[in-house]
């Protein structure tokens, strides 16, 4: 059974930092690309970042570029999202996702096979 479990969310002041983790099990993590998405209340789920299986390639949404960094440790079957210079508008539930395939529209949630349950990130202004 495949499981993705996020952790590291919480309440932080604007300008602060958080590091999210996504622990996986039940899949050969090193062969899966991993993505992070977020969903704010009343809004659609949106793409945040993606990293290729061997960390060769990363992609970011324009809204987080330069502030967020996606990474992974295949030996630990875990992915990460380092979030710096957080803004009020970053408040959302953040979810990690995994897919064994590359798609040009990697920013689309439907391209990911497995999802975590999400972790809440709240940024106070």
N, C-alpha and C positions, 0 to 999 in steps of 0.2 A: 504494500500500500504506500503510495506516494504521499509525502507530507512536506509542506512548507510552513514554517513557523517564524513569524516576524517578532522582533523584540526591539526595545530601545526607544520606543515612542514616549511622549510625555509632554509636560508643559514647560515652555521656555520663553524667555523674553525676546523681543525683537532684537536682532543682532547676535543672538546666541547660536549655539551649535548643538546638534544631536547626531548620534551615529546609530543608524538602524542596522539590524542584522536579520538575515534570513537563513535559518538552519533547515537543511533539507535532508530527507531520508527516503529510501525506496526507489531512488533513481540514480543512474550513473551521472552524477552531477557534472563531471568534467566534459561530458558530451552535450550539455544543454546550455544554450544561451539563457541569460537571466535578465529580466526586466523589472523595473519598479514603476508602479502607477500610483496615482492618488485620486481621491474623490472627496470633494468638499460637499457640504450639505446643499442640496438643490442643484448640483452640477453633475455633468457627466464625468465618468472616469477619464482621466487624462494621463498620457504618457509622461514619464519623468526621465528615465534613463535606461539604457540597455548595454550589456557587456557580452562579448562573444565568449564561447566556451573556454578558450585559452587566454582570455584577456587581451587579445591582440587589438580588438576594436571596441570603442565605446561611442555611444550616441547620447545626446542630451536634448531635452526640450530647451528652447530658447530662454524660457522663463527661469531656468535653473543653471544655465551654463555659466561657468566661472564661480559658482557658489557650491554646487553639489559635486561629489565625486563617487562614482560607482566603482566597486572593486569586488574581488572574490578570492577565496582561498580554497582551491579544489581539494587540497589535502584534508580540509575540515568540512567539506561539503557545505560551505557557508558563503553567502554573498553579503555585501555591505553597501550602505548608502551613507556617506558622510555629508552632512548638511551644515553648511556654515552661512553666516550672515543671514539668518532666517528672517523672513518677513511675515507680517500678519497674513498675507495672502497665501502663504505656504501651509496654512492650517488645513488639515485634511486627514482622512484615513489613508495610510500608505500601505500598499500591498506589493508583495514580490510575486513574480510569475516565472515560469520556465517553459522553454520549448526546445526540441531537439533539431529544429530546422531553421534555416535562414529565410526570411521573407523581406522583400524590399519595403513593404509596409509594416515594419517591425514595431511601429508605434500604435498599432491597432490591437486592442485587447483580444480580439478573436484569434490572433496568431499564437496565442500562448495556451499550452495544454493544461498546465497545473498552476494553482493559485494558493497563496496563503490566506489566512482569515483577516489580515490587516492589523495595523497598529495605529492608534490615534496620535497625531502630532498637533499640538495646539500652541500657537505663537501669540503671545500677548503683546499688544502694541503699547 
